[in-house]
Amino acid sequence: MLQIIGTKKCPVTKKALRYCKERSIAHQFIDLNDRELSEGEWRKVFASLDAESLVDDTSAYYRKEGYAWREFDSEEELRCHPQLLKTPLLKHQDKVVAGLDTEFLERFGERP
């Protein structure tokens, strides 16, 4: 099943959820504010995508905590502070993409 990983407040995550709902694409929503990703889920994410590309340098948390001026390990910081993550992450089995990728949603979205 297709998983959409993000937060309820993220406008792009809302678009992905709405896209799936309008097209009757079966999906599971994982709200990062309610649940942390497991170690296995993080491994799949980092196997598919570069950790540096997943850091949202436009987020309020990034600016507030001063990440622009410090050196840090992106993978470690994302695991500890998922609010740095660019959302949504679209995940189907071992494939993961960041952002609203409608081709990915159509290709891997299962119709009920």
Secondary structure by P-SEA (a helix, b strand, c coil): cbbbbcccccaaaaaaaaaaaaacccccccccccccccaaaaaaaaaccccccccccccaaaaaaccccccccaaaaaaaccccccccbbbccccccccccaaaaaaccccc
